[in-house]
Amino acid sequence: MTIIRAIGLGLALLSFSALAKVPDKEGVTLTEPQAIALFYQRNLALIAAKYNVDQARAEEIIASAIPNPVFSLTFSELNSRMFNDPQSDYLPALTPQIQQLIETAGKRQLRMEGSALATEAVEYDLQDTARTLTNAVRHAFYGLLLAQKNLDVAKDNLERYRQIMGANDIRLGVGDIAETDFTRIEVESLKAQGDLDKAQTALNQARADLLVLLGWPENSLTITATDEWPAANLAEEVTREDHLTRKALEGRPDLKAARIRIRQAEKSLELARRLTIPDVTVTGSYARDPGNYYTNTGAIGISVPLPIFYRQEGEIAKAGVAMSNAELSLRQAEQSVRADMIKALSAWKSADAIARRFEQSVVGRIEKMRSAQEFAYQKGAAGLLDLIDAERNYKAMMLDYYTALANRSNAWADLLMALGEEAK
């Protein structure tokens, strides 16, 4: 209940208040927690999953209901003299009656316990839905951030070529550069403009993907992601596969729901067995009959169905099969969790290693190499092809670097999803 209320109230209000402070003309810049909070508030799939919890609670009310008594009123010994002779003192017999079904063998209690377990399982289903959809939000958020980074690289690349063209236009006028070289720079500039257009289109698509999950909030056309990748770090003592797998097996909401459904199936099986014990219907009536020797009489009756020909064998067998399926589903879910952890941890370690190599040995050097080639070209110590090659290499390496950061972030999100909680 605590997690569900946090999803439905706390995070939603936090995100709404955060967005409400941003003027329309400036747009909205979202952090990752704000995007997830907004998702909890507005995502239609998550809202639909919450209705399942409400329905389960309604079923719980139905299961706890006590059968209502049945009242009947009977007029008997009707005679035509009552209608043909208004002066006649003949009166019909009047019999009011109440029937009450009394459930035996604790059947109602078993239904209540089973329904309460069903509600608890559905609540864990809601948490599991939030777990998987939150992963989709993280992927969409990192996709938007990657698109923004790619757009920045494309803008920077185009600006560099424009600066080079501006300088070479002057050199072309004084005959210091061949027209062929100037054309090459012009072609590269056009290519850079095309790359910028493609990057802008990719950004719009990434923004739309995220907004679909966030329910298209206000200021949606100007929404951007903060320039910050997740830390994506695990403590040294918890990076072991067996430790994380055990943690996932204990904390994953889908496994908790599967375990609860086994207990629910046990209740259903016990209820099916107890259905062989018949319920009792108690009847109480009062009769007022002016034509009898005793005008006012009462009666008490008990009726019990006799389980002679059928003893709920089908219901018991059906409940037993349901329990076996619940146990099988749990074993399958446990195997799936182990596989998820192996894949997620391996993917995160690989992506983290690649990103670290970029950060430690590539990013700093590639910027220096480009600056050195530009300086050498300006001084006449490097040719135009060397300059173009340096610009291309810088662009390619930076795009690869940001892709590596996005891959590491996505692998981190998958690891969080596999764990079923925020990893420490």
Secondary structure, 3 states (H helix, E strand, C coil): CHHHHHHHHHHHHHHHHHHHCCCHHHCEEECHHHHHHHHHHHCHHHHHHHHHHHHHHHHHHHHCCCCCCEEEEEEECCCCHHHHCCCCCCCCEEEEEEEEEECCCCHHHHHHHHHHHHHHHHHHHHHHHHHHHHHHHHHHHHHHHHHHHHHHHHHHHHHHHHHHHHHHHHHHHCCCCCHHHHHHHHHHHHHHHHHHHHHHHHHHHHHHHHHHHHCCCCCHHHEEECCCCCCCCCCHHHCCHHHHHHHHHHHCHHHHHHHHHHHHHHHHHHHHHHCCCCCEEEEEEEEECCCCCCCEEEEEEEECCCCCCCCCHHHHHHHHHHHHHHHHHHHHHHHHHHHHHHHHHHHHHHHHHHHHHHHHHHHHHHHHHHHHHHHHHHCCCCCHHHHHHHHHHHHHHHHHHHHHHHHHHHHHHHHHHHHCCCCC
